Amino acid sequence: MTPPASKPPPLWRNPLSLFGAFIAAVATAFGLPMMCIDMFQRHTDPYLATVIYMVLPLVAIGGTGILLCGMWWEHSRRLRHPERELRALPILDLNRPAHQAALLGGGLAVLVVIVLLSVTGYRAYHFTESTKFCGLVCHQVMKPEYTAYQHSPHARVACTQCHVGPGADWYVRSKLSGLYQVYSVATKRYPRPIQTPVENLRPAQDTCEQCHWPAKFFGATQKTFAHALADEQNSPWNIQMLIRVGGGDGEHEGQATGIHWHMNIAKPIEYIASDERRQVIPWVRVTEPDGQRTVYQSADSPLSNEQVARAEVRRMDCIDCHNRPAHVYRPPGEVVEQALEAGQLDRRLPYLKREAVRLMTADYQTEPDALRAIREGLQAFYQTEYPDLVQHHPEVVQRAAEELGRLFARNSFPEMRTDWRTHPNHIGHMTSDGCFRCHDGLHATSAGKIITNDCNACHTILAQGPPPASGELHLSAQAFQHPVDLGMDVTGFKCSECHGISTSP
């Protein structure tokens, strides 16, 4: 009697499939417990979450793919040898208990895999949309943006609410653009500093205006600007202003006044920038509700009709002025003045404002170099000029040096070549042209109508000078008084000409 032919081993019993199964099993064995632990933790570590929800699932999927490739390879190899009497496809007979058990087990395994992949995918989706993923995973590249974001007015707003917004279409766009970002980070091809403005940023109407109401009329707001002179006493000099915020309500033409007139829905404003950073704006157009258009050209660099036809005409929106809503790199003079006003720096230290700005505006290669130079430079100055102060109160100088280092690290990032000079803030016109990009008194129509550069169009000075004299409010607008007598009328110059990126105290 001829014995029955032996049953061939399963297709997965080959070196390649076993290797793939081992990889998938190890990734799953590590991933499942770590995922359970992470789901019950209050705070998610960004690096651990990257491993759990991105790296390990990809490894498990890759191992499964290797397993399937090995089975296909084994099946093809057996087909080339018909003497093994291997059928092309397995026969499933549901009348046999063994086949029923195999089908049930396989179905349960597939169901478990689907559930695990669904949970992992859901958690991975939320993790990739989190602020920690944006700011910490690529920590070297995004350190400037993430640090500034943490100290901004939008620190409680998730990155994706502005950079992606609602809807699947922009989510897909962001992930596709993110593929190149991952490539540039992996190959160290990313620019230093990160280029702005972001070309593919979603329009402000879809993001900012989900919370902010551009048509709302706000009127005027009183604000006090606390400054400090670069003298031995770090003398305070306050300016109280009435900021004419106004509004841009197109339905109530009489209310379309003040700074937010630029958001007037009934009168869209368009412009042409002659540089990628939108720092130089030689051409502006205002369209009236009846369709009439008024074009203003800069006397310094007027554009020809051919240049206008070739240029990109951009409609003005929130981001053109609020260009650093969540990532503000403040200049040294501003952060030192704020620290003096808040008591974080001791105003009694002679020439602290001057020396702090001098040290913080120097060029450094790395952050450790900067912190060391600021600490040693400040101590060396007081050791040379005020040795008694250092001898009797060394802790005061030490605290000031540490605070200056902290302020520097919050606003300047030498490794990424990023600071207030590379990413100027267009709100105001102190350290960058800002408002003066258009309101410089040089933009005029062919008929001679000029875009005003009158200070009182946007703000009114109510009081100025050292306290308490600066608290004496005046009903009529005051002319600007420079805190230091320069022997000339400074109102004919831009503030940024002296206080710009070369930044003097």
C-alpha positions in Angstrom: 0.0 0.0 0.0 1.4 3.4 -1.0 1.7 5.8 1.9 -0.1 9.2 1.4 2.0 12.1 0.2 3.3 14.3 3.0 1.7 17.7 3.4 4.0 20.6 2.3 5.0 23.1 5.0 3.1 26.4 5.1 4.3 29.2 2.8 5.5 31.3 5.6 8.1 28.8 6.6 11.0 30.4 4.8 13.9 32.5 6.0 12.5 35.8 4.5 9.0 35.4 6.0 10.3 34.3 9.3 12.6 37.4 9.4 9.6 39.7 8.6 7.4 38.0 11.2 10.2 38.5 13.8 10.4 42.2 13.0 6.6 42.7 13.1 6.3 40.7 16.3 9.1 42.7 18.1 7.6 46.0 17.0 4.1 45.0 18.1 5.5 43.6 21.4 7.2 46.9 22.2 4.4 49.1 20.7 1.3 47.8 22.4 2.5 48.1 26.1 4.0 51.5 25.3 0.8 52.7 23.7 -1.3 51.6 26.7 1.0 53.4 29.1 1.0 56.6 26.9 -2.8 56.6 26.7 -3.1 56.7 30.5 -0.4 59.3 31.0 -1.4 62.9 31.6 1.4 64.4 29.5 2.8 62.9 26.3 6.5 63.0 25.7 7.0 64.0 22.1 10.0 61.8 21.3 8.3 58.7 22.9 5.1 59.5 21.0 7.0 59.7 17.8 8.4 56.2 18.4 5.0 54.7 19.5 2.8 56.2 16.9 5.0 56.6 13.9 8.2 54.6 14.1 7.0 51.3 15.5 3.9 51.1 13.3 6.0 51.6 10.2 8.4 48.9 11.4 5.5 46.5 12.0 4.0 47.2 8.6 7.4 46.8 7.0 7.9 43.5 8.8 4.5 42.3 7.6 5.4 43.3 4.0 8.6 41.3 4.2 6.6 38.3 5.5 4.2 38.6 2.6 7.0 39.0 0.1 8.6 35.8 1.5 5.4 33.9 1.1 5.0 35.1 -2.5 8.6 34.2 -3.2 8.2 30.7 -1.6 4.9 30.1 -3.6 6.6 31.1 -6.9 9.6 28.8 -6.1 7.3 25.9 -5.5 5.4 26.5 -8.7 8.6 26.2 -10.6 8.9 22.6 -9.1 5.7 20.8 -10.0 7.1 17.6 -8.5 6.1 18.9 -5.1 2.5 18.7 -6.1 1.6 22.0 -4.6 -1.7 23.4 -5.6 -1.7 27.0 -6.9 -4.3 28.1 -4.2 -5.2 26.5 -0.9 -8.6 24.8 -0.6 -10.9 26.1 2.1 -13.5 23.5 3.2 -15.9 25.0 5.9 -17.3 21.5 6.6 -14.0 20.6 8.2 -13.5 21.8 11.9 -9.9 22.5 11.3 -10.7 24.9 8.5 -13.4 26.5 10.5 -11.0 27.1 13.4 -8.4 28.5 11.0 -10.9 30.9 9.4 -12.2 32.1 12.8 -8.7 32.6 14.1 -7.6 34.4 11.0 -10.7 36.6 11.2 -10.1 37.5 14.8 -6.5 38.2 14.0 -7.5 40.6 11.2 -10.0 42.3 13.5 -7.4 42.8 16.2 -5.0 44.2 13.6 -7.7 46.6 12.3 -8.6 47.8 15.8 -4.9 48.3 16.7 -4.2 50.2 13.5 -7.3 52.3 13.9 -6.3 53.3 17.5 -2.7 53.8 16.5 -3.7 55.9 13.4 -6.1 58.0 15.5 -3.5 58.7 18.1 -0.9 59.3 15.5 -3.2 61.8 13.7 -3.7 63.8 17.0 0.0 63.6 17.8 1.1 65.0 14.5 -1.4 67.8 15.0 -0.1 68.7 18.4 2.1 71.7 19.3 4.8 69.4 20.8 5.1 67.6 17.6 5.5 70.8 15.6 7.9 72.4 18.1 10.0 69.7 19.7 10.4 66.8 17.3 12.5 68.9 15.0 13.9 70.7 18.0 17.0 72.3 16.3 15.1 73.6 13.3 11.9 74.8 15.1 13.5 75.9 18.4 13.2 79.7 17.5 9.6 79.4 16.5 8.6 77.2 19.4 10.4 79.3 22.0 8.8 82.5 20.7 5.4 80.8 20.5 5.5 79.9 24.2 5.8 83.5 25.1 3.3 84.9 22.6 -0.3 86.0 23.0 -1.3 82.9 21.0 0.6 80.4 23.3 -2.7 78.6 24.0 -3.6 78.3 20.3 -2.4 75.1 18.6 0.0 75.5 15.7 -2.4 73.7 13.3 -5.2 76.1 14.0 -3.2 78.8 12.1 -1.0 76.8 9.8 -3.6 74.2 8.7 -7.0 75.2 9.9 -10.2 73.1 9.5 -11.0 70.8 6.6 -9.4 67.8 5.0 -8.0 69.6 1.9 -5.6 71.8 3.9 -4.7 68.9 6.2 -3.6 66.9 3.1 -1.7 69.9 1.7 0.1 70.3 5.0 1.1 66.7 5.2 2.3 66.7 1.5 4.4 69.9 2.2 5.6 68.2 5.4 7.2 65.4 3.3 9.7 67.9 1.9 10.3 69.4 5.3 11.2 66.0 6.7 13.5 65.5 3.7 15.2 68.9 4.2 15.7 68.2 8.0 17.0 64.7 7.4 19.5 66.0 4.8 20.2 69.3 6.6 19.0 71.3 3.6 16.7 73.6 5.6 17.4 77.3 5.3 18.9 79.3 8.2 16.9 81.3 9.2 13.6 79.8 8.2 12.3 81.9 5.4 9.3 84.3 5.9 6.7 85.0 4.9 5.4 81.5 4.4 4.3 81.3 0.8 1.8 78.4 1.2 0.2 79.8 4.4 -3.6 79.5 4.5 -5.4 82.8 4.0 -6.2 84.7 7.2 -9.9 84.7 6.4 -9.8 80.9 7.0 -7.7 81.0 10.2 -7.4 84.3 12.1 -10.9 85.3 11.4 -12.3 82.2 12.9 -11.6 83.9 16.3 -11.1 87.6 15.4 -13.8 89.8 13.9 -12.3 92.1 11.3 -15.5 94.1 10.8 -15.8 94.9 14.6 -15.4 98.6 15.5 -13.2 99.0 18.6 -12.7 102.8 18.7 -9.5 104.0 20.5 -7.4 102.3 23.2 -5.1 104.1 25.7 -1.7 102.5 26.2 1.5 103.4 28.1 4.9 102.6 26.5 7.5 102.4 29.2 11.0 103.2 27.9 14.4 103.6 29.6 17.2 105.9 28.6 20.7 104.7 28.0 22.1 106.9 30.7 23.8 106.0 34.0 20.4 106.0 35.9 18.6 104.0 33.2 16.1 106.9 33.5 12.4 105.9 32.8 10.7 107.7 30.0 7.0 106.9 29.4 4.8 107.7 26.5 1.0 107.6 26.9 -0.8 107.2 23.6 -4.4 106.9 22.4 -4.1 104.1 19.8 -6.8 104.7 17.1 -7.7 101.0 16.5 -11.0 101.9 14.7 -12.7 99.3 12.6 -13.3 98.1 9.1 -17.0 97.5 9.0 -18.1 97.8 5.4 -21.8 98.1 6.3 -21.2 101.3 8.4 -19.0 103.5 6.3 -18.7 106.1 9.0 -17.1 103.6 11.3 -14.3 102.6 8.9 -11.6 104.6 10.6 -8.4 104.2 12.4 -5.8 101.5 12.0 -8.3 98.8 11.2 -9.6 100.8 8.3 -7.1 98.8 6.4 -9.4 95.8 6.9 -12.4 97.7 5.4 -14.3 95.0 3.5 -16.0 97.6 1.3 -12.6 99.1 0.2 -10.1 96.3 -0.5 -6.5 97.4 -0.4 -4.0 95.7 -2.7 -0.2 96.1 -3.1 2.9 95.0 -4.9 6.0 94.2 -2.9 9.3 94.4 -4.7 11.0 91.8 -2.5 10.1 88.4 -1.2 10.0 89.5 2.4 7.4 92.2 1.6 9.6 94.9 3.2 9.5 97.3 0.2 6.1 98.2 -1.1 6.3 100.7 -4.0 2.7 100.3 -5.3 -0.7 100.4 -3.5 -4.2 100.3 -4.9 -7.5 101.1 -3.1 -10.8 100.1 -4.7 -13.9 102.1 -3.7 -17.4 100.4 -3.3 -18.4 101.9 -6.7 -15.4 100.2 -8.4 -13.2 103.3 -8.7 -9.6 102.6 -8.2 -6.9 104.8 -6.8 -3.2 103.9 -7.3 -0.4 105.2 -5.2 3.3 104.9 -6.3 6.4 105.5 -4.3 8.5 108.4 -5.4 11.6 106.5 -4.6 10.9 103.5 -6.8 7.9 103.8 -9.1 6.8 100.8 -11.2 6.2 100.9 -14.9 3.0 99.5 -16.4 5.0 96.5 -17.6 6.3 95.8 -14.1 2.9 96.1 -12.6 1.5 93.7 -15.2 4.1 91.1 -14.4 4.0 91.5 -10.6 1.9 89.6 -8.1 -0.8 91.9 -6.7 -1.6 90.8 -3.1 -4.8 91.8 -1.2 -3.9 93.2 2.2 -5.0 91.1 5.1 -4.3 90.7 8.9 -0.9 89.0 8.3 0.5 92.0 6.4 0.7 94.0 9.6 0.4 91.2 12.2 3.1 89.3 10.5 4.5 87.8 13.8 1.3 87.0 15.7 2.7 84.0 17.5 6.5 84.1 16.8 7.7 87.5 17.9 11.5 88.0 18.2 11.8 91.2 20.3 14.7 93.5 20.0 17.1 93.8 22.9 16.1 97.4 23.7 12.5 96.4 24.1 13.1 93.3 26.2 15.5 95.1 28.5 13.0 98.0 29.0 10.2 95.5 29.8 12.5 93.7 32.3 13.4 97.0 34.0 9.7 98.0 34.2 8.8 94.6 35.6 11.6 94.6 38.2 13.4 91.6 36.6 16.5 93.8 36.1 17.7 96.2 38.8 17.4 99.8 37.5 20.0 100.9 40.1 22.8 99.2 38.1 24.6 102.0 36.3 24.3 102.0 32.5 22.5 98.6 32.6 20.3 99.5 29.6 23.2 100.6 27.5 25.5 97.7 28.3 22.8 95.1 28.0 21.8 96.2 24.5 25.4 96.4 23.5 26.1 92.8 24.6 22.8 91.4 23.3 23.2 92.9 19.8 26.7 91.5 19.2 27.0 88.6 16.7 27.6 85.1 18.2 28.0 81.7 16.6 26.3 79.6 19.2 24.0 80.2 22.1 26.5 79.0 24.7 29.0 81.5 23.3 26.5 84.2 23.6 25.5 83.5 27.2 29.1 83.3 28.2 30.0 86.5 26.5 27.0 88.4 28.0 27.9 87.1 31.5 31.6 87.9 31.2 31.1 91.2 29.4 28.7 92.6 32.0 30.9 91.5 34.9 33.9 92.9 33.1 32.2 96.3 32.6 31.3 96.7 36.3 34.6 95.3 37.5 36.4 98.0 35.4 34.0 101.0 35.9 32.4 100.2 39.3 34.7 97.9 41.2 33.2 98.9 44.6 29.8 97.8 43.3 31.2 94.4 42.3 33.0 94.0 45.6 30.1 94.8 47.8 27.2 93.5 45.7 28.5 90.8 43.3 25.1 89.0 43.5 23.3 91.9 41.9 25.6 91.8 38.8 25.4 88.1 38.7 21.5 88.1 38.7 21.5 90.8 36.0 23.8 88.7 33.8 21.7 85.6 34.3 18.5 87.5 33.4 20.1 89.0 30.3 21.1 85.5 29.2 17.6 84.3 29.7 16.2 87.2 27.7 18.7 86.6 24.9 17.9 82.9 24.7 14.2 83.7 24.4 14.6 86.0 21.4 17.9 85.3 19.6 19.1 81.9 18.1 22.6 82.1 16.7 22.6 78.5 15.4 19.6 79.2 13.2 20.7 82.8 12.5 17.3 84.0 13.7 16.5 87.1 15.7 14.5 90.4 15.5 16.7 91.5 12.5 15.9 88.5 10.3 12.2 88.4 11.3 11.1 92.0 11.9 7.8 92.8 13.4 5.6 95.1 11.2 3.4 96.3 14.1 4.6 99.8 14.7 7.6 101.4 13.1 10.4 101.5 15.7 12.9 98.8 14.7 11.5 98.1 11.2 9.7 100.2 8.7 6.4 98.5 9.5 3.7 101.1 8.9 6.2 103.3 7.1 6.4 100.8 4.2 3.4 102.7 2.9 2.9 105.6 5.3 6.2 107.3 4.5 4.8 110.4 2.8 6.3 109.3 -0.5 3.4 107.2 -1.9 1.3 109.5 -4.1 -1.2 109.3 -6.9 -0.7 110.9 -10.3 -2.9 113.8 -9.1 -0.7 114.4 -6.1 -2.8 112.7 -3.4 -0.5 111.3 -0.7 -0.8 108.4 1.7 -0.5 110.3 5.0 2.4 110.0 7.3 0.7 112.1 10.0 1.4 110.5 13.4 -2.1 111.5 14.6 -3.8 109.4 11.9 -3.0 106.2 14.0 -2.2 107.4 17.5 -2.3 110.5 19.6 0.3 111.3 22.2 -1.4 112.3 25.5 1.6 112.5 27.7 5.4 111.9 27.6 8.4 112.2 29.7 9.8 110.8 33.0 7.3 109.8 35.6 5.3 111.3 37.2 5.2 114.1 34.7 4.2 111.6 32.0 1.0 111.0 34.0 -0.3 114.5 33.2 -2.7 113.9 30.4 -3.5 116.6 27.8 -6.7 116.9 25.9 -5.0 118.0 22.8 -2.5 115.9 20.9 1.2 116.6 21.7 4.0 116.7 19.3 6.5 113.9 19.7 9.4 114.8 22.0 12.5 112.8 21.6 13.8 111.8 25.1 17.4 112.8 24.1 18.0 116.3 22.6 19.6 115.6 19.2 19.6 119.2 18.2 17.3 118.6 15.3 13.7 117.8 14.4 13.5 114.0 14.2 9.9 113.8 13.0 11.1 114.1 9.4 12.9 110.7 9.7 11.8 107.2 10.2 12.4 105.7 13.6 13.9 102.6 12.1 16.7 104.7 10.5 18.3 105.0 14.0 16.5 102.2 15.9 16.5 99.6 13.1 18.4 96.4 12.6 21.7 98.1 13.5 19.9 98.8 16.9 21.4 101.4 19.1 20.2 101.8 22.7 
